[in-house]
Amino acid sequence: MAIMALGFVVAKFGLFLSILSLSNQTNNTLHPSNGLADIFGISLVMIGVIISVGAQLNHHLYVKTVPPEDVPKLAIHWLASLLSFSIAIVGLLLAGYLFIA
């Protein structure tokens, strides 16, 4: 999750630099966003999505290898999967927003 937040910050840092440079100029032209920062930021968000889904799948495969008597009985066994995939969906939406904006 932190890598997705870092990706958002990197992608939007170009906007901050454009606004900062605007305050130092006499003409009011806004510089275009740095495409490299956008690509790097979106890449970090997508890496976070892949890590989230991969960790959940790895955990699921690991639990299948543990003997049934050693697996803890959880009240809501699907909650971790729901949380992990929800974070991945939010990351995909964030990457889409960064791509469009």
Contact map, one row per residue, 1 for C-alpha under 8 A:
11111000000000000000000000000000000000000000000100010000000000000000000000000000000000100000000000000
11111100000000000000000000000000000000000000000100000000000000000000000000000000000000000000000000000
11111110000000000000000000000000000000000001101100000000000000000000000000000000000000000000000000000
11111111000000000000000000000000000000000001111110000000000000000000000000000000000000000010000000000
11111111100000000000000000000000000000000000100000000000000000000000000000000000000000000000000000000
01111111110000000000000000000000000000001001100000000000000000000000000000000000000000000000000000000
00111111111000000000000000000000000000011111100000000000000000000000000000000000000000000000000000000
00011111111100000000000000000000000000001100100000000000000000000000000000000000000000000000010001000
00001111111110000000000000000000000000001000000000000000000000000000000000000000000000000000000000000
00000111111111000000000000000000000011011000000000000000000000000000000000000000000000000000000000000
00000011111111000000000000000000000011111100000000000000000000000000000000000000000000000000000001000
00000001111111110000000000000000000011000000000000000000000000000000000000000000000000000000000000000
00000000111111111000000000000000000010000000000000000000000000000000000000000000000000000000000000000
00000000011111111100000000000000110011000000000000000000000000000000000000000000000000000000000000000
00000000000111111110000000000000100000000000000000000000000000000000000000000000000000000000000000000
00000000000111111111000000000000000000000000000000000000000000000000000000000000000000000000000000000
00000000000011111111100000000000000000000000000000000000000000000000000000000000000000000000000000000
00000000000001111111110000000111100000000000000000000000000000000000000000000000000000000000000000000
00000000000000111111111000000100000000000000000000000000000000000000000000000000000000000000000000000
00000000000000011111111100000000000000000000000000000000000000000000000000000000000000000000000000000
00000000000000001111111110000000000000000000000000000000000000000000000000000000000000000000000000000
00000000000000000111111110111110000000000000000000000000000000000000000000000000000000000000000000000
00000000000000000011111110000000000000000000000000000000000000000000000000000000000000000000000000000
00000000000000000001111111000000000000000000000000000000000000000000000000000000000000000000000000000
00000000000000000000111111110000000000000000000000000000000000000000000000000000000000000000000000000
00000000000000000000000111110000000000000000000000000000000000000000000000000000000000000000000000000
00000000000000000000010011111000000000000000000000000000000000000000000000000000000000000000000000000
00000000000000000000010011111100000000000000000000000000000000000000000000000000000000000000000000000
00000000000000000000010000111110000000000000000000000000000000000000000000000000000000000000000000000
00000000000000000110010000011111000000000000000000000000000000000000000000000000000000000000000000000
00000000000000000100010000001111100000000000000000000000000000000000000000000000000000000000000000000
00000000000000000100000000000111110000000000000000000000000000000000000000000000000000000000000000000
00000000000001100100000000000011111001000000000000000000000000000000000000000000000000000000000000000
00000000000001000000000000000001111111000000000000000000000000000000000000000000000000000000000000000
00000000000000000000000000000000111111100000000000000000000000000000000000000000000000000000000000000
00000000000000000000000000000000011111110000000000000000000000000000000000000000000000000000000000000
00000000011111000000000000000000011111111000000000000000000000000000000000000000000000000000000000000
00000000011101000000000000000000111111111100000000000000000000000000000000000000000000000000000001100
00000000001000000000000000000000001111111110000000000000000000000000000000000000000000000000000000000
00000010011000000000000000000000000111111111000000000000000000000000000000000000000000000000000000000
00000111111000000000000000000000000011111111100000000000000000000000000000000000000000000000000000000
00000011001000000000000000000000000001111111110000000000000000000000000000000000000000000000001001100
00000010000000000000000000000000000000111111111000000000000000000000000000000000000000000000000000000
00110110000000000000000000000000000000011111111100000000000000000000000000000000000000000000000000000
00111111000000000000000000000000000000001111111110000000000000000000000000000000000000000011011000000
00010000000000000000000000000000000000000111111111000000000000000000000000000000000000000011001000000
00110000000000000000000000000000000000000011111111100000000000000000000000000000000000000000000000000
11110000000000000000000000000000000000000001111111110000000000000000000000000000000000010010000000000
00010000000000000000000000000000000000000000111111111000000000000000000000000000000000111011000000000
00000000000000000000000000000000000000000000011111111100000000000000000000000000000000010000000000000
00000000000000000000000000000000000000000000001111111110000000000000000000000000000000000000000000000
10000000000000000000000000000000000000000000000111111111000000000000000000000000000110110000000000000
00000000000000000000000000000000000000000000000011111111100000000000000000000000000110010000000000000
00000000000000000000000000000000000000000000000001111111110000000000000000000000000000000000000000000
00000000000000000000000000000000000000000000000000111111111000000000000000000000000000000000000000000
00000000000000000000000000000000000000000000000000011111111100000000000000000000100100000000000000000
00000000000000000000000000000000000000000000000000001111111110000000000000000000000000000000000000000
00000000000000000000000000000000000000000000000000000111111111000000000000000000000000000000000000000
00000000000000000000000000000000000000000000000000000011111111100000000000000000000000000000000000000
00000000000000000000000000000000000000000000000000000001111111110000000000000000000000000000000000000
00000000000000000000000000000000000000000000000000000000111111111000000000000000000000000000000000000
00000000000000000000000000000000000000000000000000000000011111111100000000000000000000000000000000000
00000000000000000000000000000000000000000000000000000000001111111100001000000000000000000000000000000
00000000000000000000000000000000000000000000000000000000000111111110000000000000000000000000000000000
00000000000000000000000000000000000000000000000000000000000011111110000000000000000000000000000000000
00000000000000000000000000000000000000000000000000000000000001111111011000000000000000000000000000000
00000000000000000000000000000000000000000000000000000000000000011111111000000000000000000000000000000
00000000000000000000000000000000000000000000000000000000000000000111111000000000000000000000000000000
00000000000000000000000000000000000000000000000000000000000000000011111100000000000000000000000000000
00000000000000000000000000000000000000000000000000000000000000000111111100000000000000000000000000000
00000000000000000000000000000000000000000000000000000000000000100111111110000000000000000000000000000
00000000000000000000000000000000000000000000000000000000000000000000111111000000000000000000000000000
00000000000000000000000000000000000000000000000000000000000000000000001111101000000000000000000000000
00000000000000000000000000000000000000000000000000000000000000000000000111111000000000000000000000000
00000000000000000000000000000000000000000000000000000000000000000000000011111000000000000000000000000
00000000000000000000000000000000000000000000000000000000000000000000000001111110000000000000000000000
00000000000000000000000000000000000000000000000000000000000000000000000011111111000000000000000000000
00000000000000000000000000000000000000000000000000000000000000000000000000011111110000000000000000000
00000000000000000000000000000000000000000000000000000000000000000000000000011111111000000000000000000
00000000000000000000000000000000000000000000000000000000000000000000000000001111111100000000000000000
00000000000000000000000000000000000000000000000000000001000000000000000000000111111110000000000000000
00000000000000000000000000000000000000000000000000000000000000000000000000000111111111000000000000000
00000000000000000000000000000000000000000000000000000000000000000000000000000011111111100000000000000
00000000000000000000000000000000000000000000000000011001000000000000000000000001111111110000000000000
00000000000000000000000000000000000000000000000000011000000000000000000000000000111111111000000000000
00000000000000000000000000000000000000000000000000000000000000000000000000000000011111111100000000000
10000000000000000000000000000000000000000000000010010000000000000000000000000000001111111110000000000
00000000000000000000000000000000000000000000000111011000000000000000000000000000000111111111000000000
00000000000000000000000000000000000000000000000010000000000000000000000000000000000011111111100000000
00000000000000000000000000000000000000000000000000000000000000000000000000000000000001111111110000000
00010000000000000000000000000000000000000000110110000000000000000000000000000000000000111111111000000
00000000000000000000000000000000000000000000110010000000000000000000000000000000000000011111111100000
00000000000000000000000000000000000000000000000000000000000000000000000000000000000000001111111110000
00000001000000000000000000000000000000000000100000000000000000000000000000000000000000000111111111000
00000000000000000000000000000000000000000100110000000000000000000000000000000000000000000011111111100
00000000000000000000000000000000000000000000000000000000000000000000000000000000000000000001111111110
00000000000000000000000000000000000000000000000000000000000000000000000000000000000000000000111111111
00000001001000000000000000000000000001000100000000000000000000000000000000000000000000000000011111111
00000000000000000000000000000000000001000100000000000000000000000000000000000000000000000000001111111
00000000000000000000000000000000000000000000000000000000000000000000000000000000000000000000000111111
00000000000000000000000000000000000000000000000000000000000000000000000000000000000000000000000011111
